């Protein structure tokens, strides 16, 4: 019986997937990351499209929060290559992009209108994400 051992192949040199700058960007994103708070999203939707228009003093902050919610939800929709977004999710994420980038109007009525447009797209995207089980609708 022979006890010959096969020659070992030399190990390949490992190269990290990101350089130092890339790792810093990832770290910054982790530090800035905030988990989705579905109750907060629903509260902001109610403030934007509920029975009463949002108060003047909170409209700008509401717009900022709605933009953030919409960006986070759009990221969730397209994040996992193993589970590609539905056509409706893709359409809503594409519709959301120019709305998120729209400047905050100085006039109150236009600002409320923008908040409502953001809220309607956000609500539709949430509905799609819940239906596809990307997120849980209640916590």
N, C-alpha and C positions, 0 to 999 in steps of 0.2 A: 504494500500500500504506500502510495507516494504522499508526502506532506508538502508538496510544492505550493508556494503562496504566489498569487498573481502580483505583479508589480503595481504599486500604487500610482494612480494618475496624479499629477501635480494639481493642487487646489487652485481654482480660478481666483483671481484677485477680486474681492468684493468692492463695489463702488456704491456709495450711498445714493439714494434716489434724489436727494436734494443737497444743494450746497449750503453754506452757512447762512446766506441771505434768505434762501428758501425756507430753511428751518426757522429763522426769525419771523418770517411772515406767518408761518403756521402757528408759532407760539403766540404772536399778536392776535391772530384770529381766535385761538382758544381762550385767551384772556378776555377778549371782547364778547365771546359767545354767551348768549343768554338762552336758556331753554324756553321752548314755546309755552306760554301761559295762555291756554285756550280760554280761560275765564276772563282774562284781561282783554283778549281779542274780542270776545262777545260783548264785554262792557263798552269797548270803544265803538263797536258796530252799533250798539244801541244808542250811544251818544250821537253818532253821525246820522243814523237813519231811523231813530226812534220817533216818538211823538212830538218832541220839541227840538228845535235847532240848537246846536251847541252854543253855550254862552260865548260872547265876544272874546273875553279874556282867555278862554281855553281852546279856541279854534286852531291856532297855530300849533300848539302842543299836540292837539288831537291829530292834525295832519301829519306831524312828524311820527307819531306812534303808528298811525295807519300805514304810512310808507314803510316803516320798519316791519310791521306785521306782514304786509304784502311781500316784502323782500324775503323774509324768513319762510313764508309759506311757498313762495316760488322756488326757493332753494330746496325745500323738502320735496317738492314735486319732481325736480329733475336730478336730485342728488345721487340716486343709486342706479348705476348702469345695469344692474341685474334686474331691476324692476322699472322699465322705462315708463315715463308718464303716459297717461291716456291722451288722446287727441284733444279732449276738452281741457285737460290740465295744461298742455302745451299752448293752446290757444289763449287761455286765461293768463298764463305767465307772460306771453308775448304782449297781450293787451295791457298788462300791469306795468310793464317797463316804462313806456312813455308817460303814464300817469304818475308813477313814482318820481320821475325826473322833472315833471312840470313845476314851474316856480310857484311859490305861494302867492296868490293874488292879494293885493292890498285891500281891495274892496271886500267887505264882509260877505255879501251875497255870493260872490264868485268863490271865496274861500270855502263857504259852506257847500257850494256846488261841487267843488273839487273833493271835499271830504266825503260827500255822498257817493261820487263816482268811485273813489277809492274803496269805500265801504261795500258797495255793491259787487265790485270785482273780488274783494276779499271774501265776502260771504259766499259767492259762487265757487271760489277756489277751495274754501274750507269744505263746502258741501261735496265737491269732487274728491278731495283728499280723505274725507271721512268715509264716503261710499267705497273708495278703493282700499280702505283700511291702511292708509299711510299714516293717519293720525287717529287718535281716539277723541270722540266728540265731547265726552264728559270726563271730568277728573274726580 
